Amino acid sequence: MSQTPALPRTLVLMGAGKMGGAMLEGWLGGGLSAGGLAVLDPNAGEDLTALAASHGFRLNPPLADLARPEALVLGIKPQMLDAAAPSIAALAGPDTLVVSILAGKTIADLEARAPSARAFVRAMPNLPASVRRGITGVAASAAVNPAQRAMTTALLEGIGLVEWVDDEALIDAVTAVSGSGPAYVFHLVECLAEAGIAAGLPADAARRLARATVEGAGELLHRSPLEPATLRQNVTSPGGTTAAALEVLMAENGMKPLMKRAVAAARQRAQELSG
Ligand SMILES: NC(=O)c1ccc[n+]([C@@H]2O[C@H](COP(=O)([O-])OP(=O)(O)OC[C@H]3O[C@@H](n4cnc5c(N)ncnc54)[C@H](OP(=O)(O)O)[C@@H]3O)[C@@H](O)[C@H]2O)c1
């Protein structure tokens, strides 16, 4: 299989844990040529070692063999950044695109660790990336050129959709909406199940009903070109049961102001954490 032209010809992934590993599988499944790929993960487990052997990419080669790749993707934990900084500085050259998924680490934080590099991208993926149904918010430094933008999109499409924002400061809002968002949806399932129990259902049945409802509604949303408001209106007969519930949820003090407060709190916390 020939690889998508936008993907880099030489790529180093530093940190192939949950998120980095999901990206790696997405790239390999999407036809990235293993010949130009190297993965650095000091305690590589059996799965990663087997993946390297079956696809033929290099795993933990000497850094000197890897200097100045077209793209360097950082998939380590934010608290590992300082320990990894000498390797990052050794790898990233003036033409290397550095893509970071490290929560809370700013483009300025990255610039300080890779003094030779100029093009930096800060990305915020979310948990459904693990099933390649994530959405990643992305901001770029001024030096990122159109080809590097296309490269970033191609790389991040390995784990789902990509949403560019013009201003790095908006990454905190992305974090508050899509980064933390899956947990809000899980909580919605919990609330719906509890409400079902309060309405008289056996607990197990209420949990199954709530869970499958959110799964099914999510899948419908995924497959449908319609706006969520239209999907909602389509199942709401005037004077019916859904309308009765929505009157409560859409009241002045209902879900909209509650969600605004929740997102504002997450955004505020993201701002504090990225200092
Ligand atoms: N999971 C999410 O939902 C999510 C969402 C948004 C953003 N993120 C971001 O994604 C990043 C990765 O998170 P994760 O959940 O995938 O973490 P993870 O599973 O712990 O993966 C990090 C990997 O990096 C390896 N590593 C440590 N030091 C290294 C070094 N110097 N060089 C190369 N590899 C090194 C770790 O190995 P050891 O285990 O041996 O230390 C581990 O395999 C984080 O920065 C996080 O902020 C995650």
The ligand as an SDF file (V2000), in Angstrom:
LIG
                    3D

 48 52  0  0  0  0  0  0  0  0999 V2000
   -5.6600    9.3170   27.5420 N   0  0  0  0  0  0  0  0  0  0  0  0
   -6.3880   10.3760   27.1920 C   0  0  0  0  0  0  0  0  0  0  0  0
   -7.6350   10.3740   27.1580 O   0  0  0  0  0  0  0  0  0  0  0  0
   -5.7110   11.6670   26.7910 C   0  0  0  0  0  0  0  0  0  0  0  0
   -6.4810   12.7490   26.3560 C   0  0  0  0  0  0  0  0  0  0  0  0
   -5.8340   13.9130   25.9680 C   0  0  0  0  0  0  0  0  0  0  0  0
   -4.4590   13.9900   26.0350 C   0  0  0  0  0  0  0  0  0  0  0  0
   -3.7330   12.9380   26.4540 N   0  0  0  0  0  0  0  0  0  0  0  0
   -2.2920   13.0610   26.5210 C   0  0  0  0  0  0  0  0  0  0  0  0
   -1.6920   11.9410   25.9370 O   0  0  0  0  0  0  0  0  0  0  0  0
   -0.4090   11.7660   26.5240 C   0  0  0  0  0  0  0  0  0  0  0  0
   -0.1750   10.2970   26.7610 C   0  0  0  0  0  0  0  0  0  0  0  0
   -1.1600    9.8050   27.6620 O   0  0  0  0  0  0  0  0  0  0  0  0
   -1.4060    8.2410   27.7900 P   0  0  0  0  0  0  0  0  0  0  0  0
   -2.6550    8.0770   28.5460 O   0  0  0  0  0  0  0  0  0  0  0  0
   -1.2410    7.5890   26.4510 O   0  0  0  0  0  0  0  0  0  0  0  0
   -0.1290    7.8560   28.7270 O   0  0  0  0  0  0  0  0  0  0  0  0
    0.6400    6.4790   28.8470 P   0  0  0  0  0  0  0  0  0  0  0  0
   -0.2520    5.3290   28.4860 O   0  0  0  0  0  0  0  0  0  0  0  0
    1.3230    6.4720   30.1790 O   0  0  0  0  0  0  0  0  0  0  0  0
    1.7560    6.5740   27.6950 O   0  0  0  0  0  0  0  0  0  0  0  0
    2.9700    7.2530   27.8120 C   0  0  0  0  0  0  0  0  0  0  0  0
    4.0710    6.3360   27.2710 C   0  0  0  0  0  0  0  0  0  0  0  0
    5.3000    7.0470   27.1670 O   0  0  0  0  0  0  0  0  0  0  0  0
    6.3610    6.1940   27.6340 C   0  0  0  0  0  0  0  0  0  0  0  0
    7.5370    6.9840   28.0250 N   0  0  0  0  0  0  0  0  0  0  0  0
    7.8930    7.4610   29.2430 C   0  0  0  0  0  0  0  0  0  0  0  0
    9.0430    8.1620   29.1770 N   0  0  0  0  0  0  0  0  0  0  0  0
    9.4380    8.1330   27.8930 C   0  0  0  0  0  0  0  0  0  0  0  0
   10.5610    8.6680   27.1830 C   0  0  0  0  0  0  0  0  0  0  0  0
   11.4920    9.4140   27.7800 N   0  0  0  0  0  0  0  0  0  0  0  0
   10.6530    8.4200   25.8630 N   0  0  0  0  0  0  0  0  0  0  0  0
    9.7220    7.6870   25.2380 C   0  0  0  0  0  0  0  0  0  0  0  0
    8.6350    7.1490   25.8420 N   0  0  0  0  0  0  0  0  0  0  0  0
    8.4890    7.3800   27.1620 C   0  0  0  0  0  0  0  0  0  0  0  0
    5.6900    5.4950   28.7850 C   0  0  0  0  0  0  0  0  0  0  0  0
    6.4420    4.3750   29.1890 O   0  0  0  0  0  0  0  0  0  0  0  0
    6.3330    3.8710   30.7450 P   0  0  0  0  0  0  0  0  0  0  0  0
    4.9040    3.4350   30.9250 O   0  0  0  0  0  0  0  0  0  0  0  0
    7.3160    2.7750   30.8000 O   0  0  0  0  0  0  0  0  0  0  0  0
    6.6690    5.0660   31.5880 O   0  0  0  0  0  0  0  0  0  0  0  0
    4.3390    5.1270   28.1710 C   0  0  0  0  0  0  0  0  0  0  0  0
    4.3850    3.9590   27.3830 O   0  0  0  0  0  0  0  0  0  0  0  0
   -0.3810   12.6100   27.7980 C   0  0  0  0  0  0  0  0  0  0  0  0
    0.5160   13.6770   27.6240 O   0  0  0  0  0  0  0  0  0  0  0  0
   -1.7860   13.1010   27.9480 C   0  0  0  0  0  0  0  0  0  0  0  0
   -1.8230   14.4240   28.4520 O   0  0  0  0  0  0  0  0  0  0  0  0
   -4.3250   11.7730   26.8340 C   0  0  0  0  0  0  0  0  0  0  0  0
  1  2  1  0
  2  3  2  0
  2  4  1  0
  4  5  1  0
  4 48  2  0
  5  6  2  0
  6  7  1  0
  7  8  2  0
  8  9  1  0
  8 48  1  0
  9 10  1  0
  9 46  1  0
 10 11  1  0
 11 12  1  0
 11 44  1  0
 12 13  1  0
 13 14  1  0
 14 15  2  0
 14 16  1  0
 14 17  1  0
 17 18  1  0
 18 19  2  0
 18 20  1  0
 18 21  1  0
 21 22  1  0
 22 23  1  0
 23 24  1  0
 23 42  1  0
 24 25  1  0
 25 26  1  0
 25 36  1  0
 26 27  1  0
 26 35  1  0
 27 28  2  0
 28 29  1  0
 29 30  1  0
 29 35  2  0
 30 31  1  0
 30 32  2  0
 32 33  1  0
 33 34  2  0
 34 35  1  0
 36 37  1  0
 36 42  1  0
 37 38  1  0
 38 39  2  0
 38 40  1  0
 38 41  1  0
 42 43  1  0
 44 45  1  0
 44 46  1  0
 46 47  1  0
M  CHG  2   8   1  16  -1
M  END
$$$$
